């Protein structure tokens, strides 16, 4: 998101981004589901995105607690 988006977090760690994603929901469902599916698709395509994968790791940790 860019700064003109109401959900824009600003400069933030992957952990803070994961916390926000974990509690957000849009018209198509939970934002966490979108991020987890994005990470899965990137892996299937053989693409390495450390930023997305780090957010994914934190989301999984949050879900376990």
LOKE-180889 format. One record per residue (C-alpha): residue number from 1; z, x, y. Coordinates in pm, 1 decimal. Example, Ala and Ser with C-alpha at 12.3 -4.5 7.8 and 13.67 -1.06 7.14 Angstrom:
BEGIN
+-----+----------+----------+----------+
: num :       zz :       xx :       yy :
+-----+----------+----------+----------+
:   1 :    780.0 :   1230.0 :   -450.0 :
:   2 :    714.0 :   1367.0 :   -106.0 :
+-----+----------+----------+----------+
! end
This chain:
BEGIN
+-----+----------+----------+----------+
: num :       zz :       xx :       yy :
+-----+----------+----------+----------+
:   1 :      0.0 :      0.0 :      0.0 :
:   2 :    -55.0 :    104.6 :    356.4 :
:   3 :    188.3 :     69.9 :    645.0 :
:   4 :     39.2 :   -266.9 :    747.0 :
:   5 :    147.3 :   -417.6 :    413.1 :
:   6 :    482.3 :   -602.9 :    416.8 :
:   7 :    572.5 :   -440.5 :     82.2 :
:   8 :    501.9 :    -86.5 :    206.0 :
:   9 :    794.1 :    134.6 :    112.7 :
:  10 :    694.5 :    435.0 :    321.3 :
:  11 :    749.3 :    788.8 :    201.3 :
:  12 :    956.5 :    750.4 :   -114.2 :
:  13 :   1034.2 :    916.9 :   -441.9 :
:  14 :    879.9 :    792.7 :   -763.0 :
:  15 :   1225.9 :    665.4 :   -859.8 :
:  16 :   1251.7 :    454.4 :   -542.1 :
:  17 :    898.9 :    324.3 :   -595.4 :
:  18 :    988.0 :    229.4 :   -954.3 :
:  19 :   1297.3 :     38.7 :   -834.7 :
:  20 :   1086.3 :   -158.7 :   -588.7 :
:  21 :    816.4 :   -228.2 :   -847.5 :
:  22 :   1079.1 :   -337.3 :  -1102.4 :
:  23 :   1198.8 :   -614.7 :   -872.0 :
:  24 :    860.3 :   -725.0 :   -733.4 :
:  25 :    635.6 :  -1002.1 :   -856.9 :
:  26 :    298.0 :  -1123.6 :   -738.1 :
:  27 :     81.4 :  -1425.8 :   -815.5 :
:  28 :    -49.4 :  -1255.1 :  -1130.8 :
:  29 :    292.2 :  -1161.5 :  -1266.6 :
:  30 :    546.4 :   -879.9 :  -1251.0 :
:  31 :    440.6 :   -565.3 :  -1070.2 :
:  32 :    604.6 :   -360.5 :  -1345.6 :
:  33 :    357.0 :   -505.0 :  -1596.3 :
:  34 :     68.2 :   -401.2 :  -1371.5 :
:  35 :    199.4 :    -43.2 :  -1340.0 :
:  36 :    264.0 :    -10.0 :  -1713.2 :
:  37 :    -85.0 :   -138.5 :  -1795.0 :
:  38 :   -235.1 :     97.5 :  -1535.3 :
:  39 :    -61.2 :    395.6 :  -1697.1 :
:  40 :   -183.6 :    283.7 :  -2040.2 :
:  41 :   -541.7 :    248.1 :  -1916.2 :
:  42 :   -533.4 :    590.1 :  -1750.2 :
:  43 :   -422.7 :    748.2 :  -2077.4 :
:  44 :   -695.2 :    565.2 :  -2269.7 :
:  45 :   -950.1 :    698.6 :  -2020.5 :
:  46 :   -809.5 :   1049.5 :  -2056.0 :
:  47 :   -705.0 :   1059.5 :  -1690.5 :
:  48 :   -394.5 :   1247.2 :  -1582.4 :
:  49 :   -206.4 :   1090.1 :  -1292.7 :
:  50 :    137.1 :   1251.8 :  -1265.4 :
:  51 :    242.4 :   1014.5 :   -985.2 :
:  52 :    171.0 :    700.0 :  -1189.4 :
:  53 :    320.1 :    849.9 :  -1505.9 :
:  54 :    640.2 :    949.1 :  -1326.3 :
:  55 :    679.6 :    596.9 :  -1185.4 :
:  56 :    617.0 :    463.0 :  -1536.0 :
:  57 :    891.6 :    688.0 :  -1674.6 :
:  58 :   1140.7 :    554.5 :  -1420.6 :
:  59 :   1038.1 :    193.6 :  -1487.7 :
:  60 :   1099.1 :    240.2 :  -1858.4 :
:  61 :   1440.6 :    392.7 :  -1785.0 :
:  62 :   1529.2 :     99.7 :  -1557.6 :
:  63 :   1426.1 :   -149.3 :  -1828.1 :
:  64 :   1651.8 :     25.3 :  -2080.9 :
:  65 :   1961.5 :    -28.0 :  -1865.2 :
+-----+----------+----------+----------+
! end
